[in-house]
Amino acid sequence: MIGAEIRYTQLGYWMRRPPYGFVSEKIETKNGKRCILKPHPTESKYVTMMYELRAKHVHDEEIVAKVNELGCRTRVQYKRDKKDRSKVIAKLGGDPLTVKAMHKLLRNPIYAGINGEKWTGGKPVRCAFDGLVSIELFNQANKGKKVIVLNEHEAISIYTKRPPEHLIDKGRRNPDFPYRKFILCSQCNNPLSGSASRGKNGKYYPAYHCSNHGHYYRIPKQELEDTVSAFVRNLIVPNDKIQLVMDAVAAEWNLRNQSQLEQLRGIEDRITELRKDAVTTMDKIRVLNTPTAIKFMEEDLMRIEKQIEALADEKAKKEAQRPADYKRVLARVKYFLENLDQLLLQQIDPIKKAKLFAVIFNQTPTYEELKLGKLKTPHFTGVNSMFSLLNPEKSLMVIPRGIEPLLPG
């Protein structure tokens, strides 16, 4: 039997107790009647919410507090007497979620439809059923602690060790030189660095440079940033692209409102469960005769009533929180799309300004390409198709109108 279970596990089926968020179900397959996992009616939504909130960089303590408010509890297990199996001697589980327990759930690849247990020989296997989240969402939520990689030939790999983020993204968060690593050297196509050299008179001269690849390439800081500003001012978002962005914002708006409604429904379900527990506790008090037992049951009843009051207050707060005006949000988005310089150049945070600038490109540009791009953007294919020239006819002119430009030779 164990050998058969190992073979079926390697084929993608499930042979063990279902993990949190799943229930077992037997279906007819080409290998006979086999067991797979299906989403649990209530537990699955808590697991999905954990992944989504952590992918949005919400703090772990806030995630745990939110799912516990909605009624997330560990599974209840009963410990029975060894001699009389019908006698329950202890009740385990039913506790609120903790940060450590959440991390254990988030790093389990089974929620992405990948099984990597010892019965698969240490090799990850795609399950014969869908997970609760996608592989992309799994990787975003784990933030490099565990990464699932799907190769070109559908081969799956799981990496548990990855360098820290500050070693991978090293040196970009410098407010004095925000565009370092976002612009390449025109000679060797390596990312530019930034530093300030001290002259003989003690004055510092900041500049972007490339000096560790067999040559020396240096652009003064103000010159490079002026080139970036001129390049951005020459870009616009066409009207048809603006409409695409507006549609995407509308879809995200509806998704977030739906999430708020689901949270309200979760609070209502939790209040209903607590009220049922209160009724059950009252029934037990009526049949008890021992003052000590009655005292403990009354304390449990008071605790349940406090939880109901806290959930009712939380529900009232969520219902009172009106979302921002939908039309106002769309108007603001449209304004920034029509005025890119307001968004990209007048940004207070220099690090955020550089990151927004990098979004313009499908591939990192060199400095010379930026200088050409502010004159003739179509020659530079690294710009995303979302953008186009402000005035193509005027931007192609390098000398005033009416004077024929000199050609080489």
Secondary structure, DSSP 8 states (H G I E B T S, - for coil): -HHHHHHHHHTT---S---TTEEEEEEEETTEEEEEEEE-TTHHHHHHHHHHHHHTT--HHHHHHHHHHTT-B---EEEE-SS-TT-EEEEE---B--HHHHHHHHT-GGGGTEE-SGGGTT--EE-SS--SS-HHHHHHHHTTSSEEEE-TTS-EEEE-----HHHHTTT---TTSTTTTTSB-TTT--B-EEEEEE-TTS-EEEEEEE-SSSS-EEEEHHHHHHHHHHHHHTEE--HHHHHHHHHHHHHHHHHHHHHHHHHHHHHHHHHHHHHHHHHHHHHHHHH---HHHHHHHHHHHHHHHHHHHHHHHHHHHHHH-----HHHHHHHHHHHHH-HHHHHTS-S-HHHHHHHHHHTBSS--BHHHHHHHTT-GGG-TTB-TT-EES-HHHHT-SS-TTS------
